[in-house]
Amino acid sequence: MHVPRLSLLLKIAAATAAGALALIVAAGLRRDDAVASLRREIRDAVTALVASNEDGAVEGEGEGEEAEAPPPSVLVTGFRAHGKSSLVNTACRALAAEEGPLLLRAEASPPGGGSDGTRKRRRVRAVVAADGGDTGTDDAVVELLDSPPLPEAARLTRNGIDEAISGGNPECVVLALRCDAPAKERNAAVKRLPEIAAAVRAKGLNLIVVLTFKKAMRSVRQAEELLREVSFRARTDCVYFIENYTWNNNGPNLRHPPVIKNDFETHFTVLTIIRQCLEFIKLNRSQFKRDSNGEQGNSGDPKLKTTPEKVSAADAKPSGDLSVKPAPEKPSVADAKPGLTVQ
């Protein structure tokens, strides 16, 4: 019986290793291309939103004066230590295509939840990187409003909700809800979702719910059950799971900040959330412009005036590969469809 030579076995092993490495590199390149493509869509959407109006004037400017609309503004709110400030930092990192240490733009709570002290609303200007990661110009900016935390669920009132989502002129609201919170605390927060959603919609805004600390979900079934309940109570299918970029348990080391490896799923999910926000903002601005032009154009004849219509989540049509489908007016648990596939 012929025994293969050792050199031949080494060549076969080397060829196998090279083929596996090539597959890994190819998969990584496809992921990088997907993230870059989504970031490019966001940059184009922001550029279109801040471009001058068709008639050359914007609200508050003189007639005929060309001016840019304000950058899109997204309010990020949630209960204390539920990951809203970490979501802001994660979004800034993904939008700017950063690598290496995690740069903190928003004040994230330390391990343990932090203190109950009063916090002010922080406005963070997230620059969207162009192709190649260039952020030298601020021509594409998304404003992220890191709001003070909501009062704990047991003490939450409508006035407390209105106070948290007021100020800063937001055009969309993102609510962060922690997956790994104690069961009692998490259930209490989920039960207050109808009140929070009603307060947001009363201001003519759209609501997106982000379930943070995704890795705390022990199984796909548990994640799907939480997703259905949140979708039902918040009356929206715009619900996402995400694992934010955070400091380690020892806290930040300012002298030697730890290097954080970018995760494809985290980057893609947070960019998808921002893209969905921009779709809502685009619809709201377009509706406002149509209502304003209709009222001004028909001011001479009261019979020709049109009644303004509110833009709801059901009118949103995400572009690209987004699979988020807003919920019907009266959703049921069986009809809830997740905005992001849980793996």
C-alpha positions as CSV (number, residue, x, y, z in Angstrom):
1,M,0.0,0.0,0.0
2,H,1.3,3.3,-1.0
3,V,1.7,5.9,1.8
4,P,1.5,9.5,0.8
5,R,4.6,11.5,1.3
6,L,4.7,14.1,4.2
7,S,5.3,16.9,1.8
8,L,2.2,16.1,-0.2
9,L,0.1,16.1,3.0
10,L,1.6,19.5,4.0
11,K,0.7,20.9,0.6
12,I,-2.9,19.6,0.9
13,A,-3.2,21.1,4.4
14,A,-1.8,24.4,3.1
15,A,-4.2,24.5,0.2
16,T,-7.1,23.8,2.5
17,A,-6.1,26.5,4.9
18,A,-5.7,29.0,2.1
19,G,-9.1,28.2,0.7
20,A,-10.7,28.6,4.1
21,L,-8.9,31.9,4.6
22,A,-10.1,33.1,1.2
23,L,-13.7,32.3,2.1
24,I,-13.4,34.2,5.4
25,V,-11.9,37.3,3.6
26,A,-14.6,37.2,1.0
27,A,-17.3,37.1,3.6
28,G,-15.7,40.0,5.5
29,L,-15.5,42.0,2.3
30,R,-19.2,41.4,1.6
31,R,-20.1,42.6,5.1
32,D,-17.9,45.7,4.7
33,D,-19.6,46.4,1.4
34,A,-23.1,46.0,2.9
35,V,-22.3,48.5,5.8
36,A,-20.6,51.0,3.4
37,S,-23.6,50.8,1.0
38,L,-26.0,51.5,3.9
39,R,-23.9,54.4,5.2
40,R,-23.9,55.8,1.6
41,E,-27.7,55.6,1.5
42,I,-27.9,57.5,4.8
43,R,-25.5,60.2,3.6
44,D,-27.5,60.7,0.4
45,A,-30.7,60.8,2.4
46,V,-29.3,63.4,4.8
47,T,-28.0,65.5,1.9
48,A,-31.4,65.4,0.2
49,L,-33.2,66.4,3.4
50,V,-31.1,69.5,4.1
51,A,-31.1,70.7,0.4
52,S,-33.0,73.8,-0.4
53,N,-36.7,73.6,-1.1
54,E,-38.1,73.4,-4.6
55,D,-39.2,77.0,-4.5
56,G,-35.8,78.2,-3.2
57,A,-37.0,79.1,0.3
58,V,-37.5,77.4,3.6
59,E,-39.8,78.2,6.5
60,G,-38.6,81.2,8.4
61,E,-36.6,82.7,5.5
62,G,-37.5,85.5,3.1
63,E,-39.3,84.5,-0.1
64,G,-36.8,83.6,-2.9
65,E,-33.9,83.2,-0.5
66,E,-32.1,79.9,-0.9
67,A,-31.4,78.3,2.4
68,E,-30.8,74.8,3.7
69,A,-33.3,73.0,5.9
70,P,-32.0,72.0,9.4
71,P,-30.3,68.6,9.7
72,P,-32.6,65.7,10.7
73,S,-33.1,65.4,14.5
74,V,-33.6,62.1,16.4
75,L,-34.5,61.9,20.1
76,V,-33.1,58.9,21.9
77,T,-34.9,58.3,25.2
78,G,-35.5,55.5,27.7
79,F,-35.3,54.5,31.3
80,R,-32.1,54.9,33.3
81,A,-29.3,52.4,32.4
82,H,-31.3,50.9,29.5
83,G,-28.6,51.7,26.9
84,K,-29.8,55.0,25.3
85,S,-26.6,56.9,25.7
86,S,-24.6,53.8,24.6
87,L,-26.9,53.7,21.5
88,V,-26.0,57.3,20.7
89,N,-22.2,56.5,21.0
90,T,-22.7,53.3,18.9
91,A,-24.6,55.3,16.2
92,C,-21.8,58.0,16.1
93,R,-19.2,55.3,15.7
94,A,-21.0,53.5,12.9
95,L,-21.9,56.7,11.0
96,A,-18.4,58.0,11.2
97,A,-16.9,54.6,10.2
98,E,-14.5,54.8,13.3
99,E,-12.2,52.0,14.4
100,G,-10.1,51.5,17.5
101,P,-11.1,52.9,21.0
102,L,-14.7,53.8,21.6
103,L,-15.2,57.6,21.6
104,L,-17.9,58.8,24.0
105,R,-20.2,61.6,22.8
106,A,-23.0,60.9,25.3
107,E,-22.7,60.3,29.0
108,A,-23.3,56.6,29.4
109,S,-24.3,55.3,32.9
110,P,-21.5,53.4,34.7
111,P,-22.0,49.7,35.6
112,G,-24.8,49.5,38.3
113,G,-27.0,52.2,36.8
114,G,-25.4,55.3,38.1
115,S,-27.0,57.9,40.3
116,D,-30.4,59.5,40.2
117,G,-29.1,62.9,39.6
118,T,-30.6,65.3,37.1
119,R,-29.2,65.2,33.6
120,K,-29.5,67.7,30.9
121,R,-30.5,67.0,27.3
122,R,-27.3,66.6,25.1
123,R,-27.3,67.4,21.4
124,V,-24.8,65.2,19.6
125,R,-23.9,66.0,15.9
126,A,-23.1,62.7,14.3
127,V,-21.2,63.2,11.1
128,V,-21.8,60.6,8.3
129,A,-18.5,59.6,6.7
130,A,-18.2,59.6,2.9
131,D,-16.6,56.8,1.0
132,G,-13.2,56.0,2.4
133,G,-14.2,57.1,5.9
134,D,-13.6,60.8,5.3
135,T,-15.4,63.0,7.9
136,G,-13.5,66.2,7.2
137,T,-16.7,68.1,6.2
138,D,-19.9,68.4,8.1
139,D,-22.2,68.5,5.0
140,A,-24.0,65.3,6.2
141,V,-24.9,65.4,9.9
142,V,-27.6,63.7,11.9
143,E,-28.5,65.3,15.2
144,L,-29.0,62.8,18.0
145,L,-30.7,64.2,21.2
146,D,-29.6,62.2,24.3
147,S,-32.5,63.0,26.6
148,P,-32.6,62.8,30.4
149,P,-33.9,59.3,31.5
150,L,-37.5,58.6,32.0
151,P,-38.7,58.2,35.6
152,E,-38.8,54.6,36.7
153,A,-41.8,52.7,35.4
154,A,-43.6,52.6,38.8
155,R,-43.5,56.5,39.0
156,L,-43.9,57.3,35.3
157,T,-46.7,59.8,34.4
158,R,-47.9,61.4,31.2
159,N,-46.3,64.6,32.3
160,G,-43.0,62.8,32.9
161,I,-43.1,61.3,29.4
162,D,-44.0,64.7,27.8
163,E,-41.1,66.4,29.6
164,A,-38.6,63.7,28.4
165,I,-39.6,63.9,24.7
166,S,-40.1,67.7,24.6
167,G,-37.5,70.2,23.7
168,G,-34.9,70.2,21.0
169,N,-37.5,69.9,18.2
170,P,-37.0,66.2,17.5
171,E,-38.5,64.7,14.3
172,C,-38.4,61.1,15.4
173,V,-38.2,59.3,18.7
174,V,-36.1,56.2,19.5
175,L,-36.9,54.4,22.8
176,A,-34.2,52.1,24.3
177,L,-35.4,49.2,26.3
178,R,-33.0,46.8,28.1
179,C,-33.4,43.1,27.5
180,D,-31.3,41.9,30.5
181,A,-33.1,44.1,33.1
182,P,-34.6,42.2,36.0
183,A,-37.9,40.5,34.9
184,K,-40.0,42.7,37.2
185,E,-38.4,45.9,36.0
186,R,-38.5,44.9,32.4
187,N,-42.2,43.8,32.6
188,A,-43.1,47.1,34.3
189,A,-41.3,49.1,31.5
190,V,-43.0,47.1,28.7
191,K,-46.4,47.7,30.3
192,R,-45.9,51.5,30.0
193,L,-45.2,51.3,26.3
194,P,-48.8,52.2,25.3
195,E,-48.6,55.4,27.3
196,I,-45.1,56.3,25.8
197,A,-46.2,55.5,22.3
198,A,-49.4,57.6,22.7
199,A,-47.5,60.6,24.0
200,V,-45.0,60.4,21.1
201,R,-47.8,60.1,18.5
202,A,-49.7,62.9,20.1
203,K,-46.8,65.2,19.1
204,G,-47.0,64.0,15.5
205,L,-43.8,61.9,15.8
206,N,-43.0,58.3,14.9
207,L,-41.6,55.8,17.5
208,I,-38.9,53.2,17.0
209,V,-38.2,50.7,19.9
210,V,-34.6,49.4,20.3
211,L,-34.1,46.4,22.5
212,T,-30.6,46.7,23.9
213,F,-28.2,44.0,25.3
214,K,-29.3,41.5,22.8
215,K,-26.9,38.8,23.9
216,A,-28.9,38.5,27.2
217,M,-31.6,36.6,25.3
218,R,-31.1,32.9,26.1
219,S,-33.0,31.6,23.0
220,V,-34.5,32.7,19.8
221,R,-38.0,31.8,21.2
222,Q,-37.5,34.1,24.2
223,A,-36.4,36.9,21.9
224,E,-39.4,36.4,19.6
225,E,-41.9,36.4,22.5
226,L,-40.4,39.7,23.8
227,L,-40.5,41.1,20.3
228,R,-44.1,40.3,19.8
229,E,-45.1,41.8,23.1
230,V,-43.2,45.0,22.6
231,S,-44.6,45.4,19.0
232,F,-48.1,44.8,20.3
233,R,-47.9,47.3,23.2
234,A,-46.0,50.0,21.3
235,R,-48.2,49.5,18.2
236,T,-45.3,49.4,15.9
237,D,-43.3,46.9,13.9
238,C,-40.2,49.1,14.0
239,V,-38.6,47.1,16.8
240,Y,-34.9,46.1,16.7
241,F,-32.5,44.0,18.8
242,I,-28.9,45.4,19.2
243,E,-25.8,44.8,21.2
244,N,-24.3,48.3,21.8
245,Y,-20.6,49.1,22.0
246,T,-19.9,49.7,25.7
247,W,-17.0,50.0,28.1
248,N,-15.9,46.9,30.0
249,N,-16.9,46.4,33.6
250,N,-13.8,48.1,34.9
251,G,-15.0,51.4,33.4
252,P,-13.2,53.7,31.0
253,N,-9.4,53.9,31.0
254,L,-8.6,57.4,29.7
255,R,-4.9,56.8,29.6
256,H,-5.1,53.5,27.7
257,P,-8.6,53.2,26.2
258,P,-9.4,49.7,25.2
259,V,-9.6,49.0,21.4
260,I,-13.1,47.7,20.4
261,K,-13.5,45.6,17.4
262,N,-16.3,46.6,15.1
263,D,-19.1,44.1,14.9
264,F,-20.9,43.7,11.6
265,E,-24.4,43.0,13.1
266,T,-24.1,46.0,15.5
267,H,-23.0,48.4,12.8
268,F,-25.6,47.2,10.3
269,T,-28.4,47.3,12.8
270,V,-27.7,50.8,14.1
271,L,-27.4,52.1,10.6
272,T,-30.7,50.5,9.7
273,I,-32.3,52.2,12.6
274,I,-30.9,55.6,11.5
275,R,-32.1,54.9,7.9
276,Q,-35.6,54.2,9.2
277,C,-35.6,57.4,11.2
278,L,-34.7,59.3,8.0
279,E,-37.6,57.7,6.1
280,F,-40.0,58.9,8.8
281,I,-38.5,62.4,8.8
282,K,-38.6,62.6,5.0
283,L,-42.3,61.7,5.0
284,N,-43.1,64.2,7.8
285,R,-41.3,67.0,6.0
286,S,-42.9,66.2,2.7
287,Q,-46.4,66.2,4.3
288,F,-45.7,69.5,6.1
289,K,-44.7,71.1,2.8
290,R,-47.8,69.8,1.0
291,D,-50.0,71.0,3.7
292,S,-48.4,74.4,3.8
293,N,-48.5,74.8,0.0
294,G,-52.1,73.6,-0.1
295,E,-53.2,76.1,2.5
296,Q,-51.3,79.0,0.9
297,G,-52.4,78.2,-2.6
298,N,-56.1,77.8,-1.7
299,S,-56.3,80.7,0.8
300,G,-58.6,82.7,-1.5
301,D,-61.4,80.0,-1.6
302,P,-62.2,78.3,1.7
303,K,-63.9,75.5,-0.2
304,L,-60.7,74.5,-1.9
305,K,-58.7,74.2,1.4
306,T,-57.5,70.7,2.2
307,T,-57.4,69.1,5.6
308,P,-53.9,68.3,6.8
309,E,-53.2,64.6,7.3
310,K,-50.9,63.2,9.8
311,V,-48.0,61.1,8.6
312,S,-48.0,57.7,10.4
313,A,-45.7,54.8,10.5
314,A,-47.9,53.0,8.0
315,D,-46.9,55.5,5.3
316,A,-43.2,54.8,5.6
317,K,-41.6,52.8,2.9
318,P,-38.0,51.9,3.8
319,S,-35.6,51.8,0.9
320,G,-32.8,49.4,0.2
321,D,-32.7,46.1,2.0
322,L,-34.7,47.3,5.0
323,S,-37.4,44.8,5.9
324,V,-39.2,47.0,8.5
325,K,-43.0,47.1,7.9
326,P,-45.0,49.4,10.2
327,A,-47.9,47.8,12.0
328,P,-51.6,48.3,11.2
329,E,-53.8,50.6,13.1
330,K,-55.0,47.9,15.5
331,P,-52.3,45.2,15.6
332,S,-52.6,41.9,17.3
333,V,-49.9,39.7,18.8
334,A,-50.3,37.3,15.9
335,D,-49.8,40.1,13.3
336,A,-46.6,41.4,14.8
337,K,-43.7,41.2,12.4
338,P,-40.2,41.9,13.7
339,G,-38.2,44.6,12.1
340,L,-35.0,42.6,12.4
341,T,-34.6,38.8,12.2
342,V,-33.4,37.4,15.5
343,Q,-30.5,34.9,15.1
